């Protein structure tokens, strides 16, 4: 956990509130988090469709299960 927090802090995505164990997102961290949240369903759907095609399942059938 400490390693991950340190990496996020060095990248400028979070900062620690002094004299506490609390971390807060920076404006850049908020931008990255919202971008990742919006991007994830589209990417997950594409990879699921690709995996389904490899297994012989129609990709259109996968889209219904993701929604």
C-alpha positions in Angstrom: 0.0 0.0 0.0 2.8 2.4 0.9 4.5 1.8 -2.4 1.4 2.5 -4.4 0.6 5.7 -2.5 4.2 6.9 -3.0 4.0 6.3 -6.7 0.7 8.2 -7.0 2.2 11.0 -4.9 5.3 11.3 -7.0 3.2 11.4 -10.2 1.3 14.3 -8.7 -2.1 12.5 -8.6 -2.6 12.7 -4.8 -1.2 14.7 -1.9 -1.1 13.9 1.8 -2.8 16.2 4.3 -0.2 17.1 6.9 -0.4 15.4 10.4 -2.9 12.8 9.1 -3.0 9.6 7.3 -5.3 11.0 4.7 -4.6 11.5 1.0 -6.6 13.7 -1.4 -6.8 13.7 -5.2 -5.1 16.7 -6.9 -6.9 18.4 -9.8 -4.7 16.3 -12.2 -5.6 13.2 -10.2 -9.4 13.9 -10.6 -8.9 14.4 -14.3 -7.1 11.1 -14.7 -9.6 9.2 -12.5 -12.7 10.5 -14.4 -11.0 9.8 -17.7 -10.2 6.2 -16.6 -13.7 5.7 -15.3 -15.3 6.8 -18.6 -12.8 4.9 -20.7 -12.9 1.5 -18.9 -16.3 0.2 -20.1 -15.5 0.7 -23.7 -12.1 -1.0 -23.4 -13.6 -3.9 -21.3 -16.3 -4.4 -24.0 -13.7 -4.6 -26.8 -11.6 -7.1 -25.0 -14.6 -9.2 -24.0 -15.7 -9.3 -27.7 -12.3 -10.3 -28.8 -12.1 -13.1 -26.3 -15.5 -14.3 -27.2 -14.6 -14.4 -30.9 -11.6 -16.6 -30.0 -13.9 -19.0 -28.2 -16.4 -19.1 -31.1 -19.1 -17.0 -29.4 -20.8 -14.3 -31.4 -19.3 -10.9 -30.2 -22.8 -9.4 -30.3 -23.9 -11.8 -27.6 -21.2 -10.5 -25.4 -22.4 -6.9 -25.6 -25.7 -7.8 -24.1 -24.0 -9.3 -21.0 -21.8 -6.3 -20.4 -24.7 -3.7 -20.2 
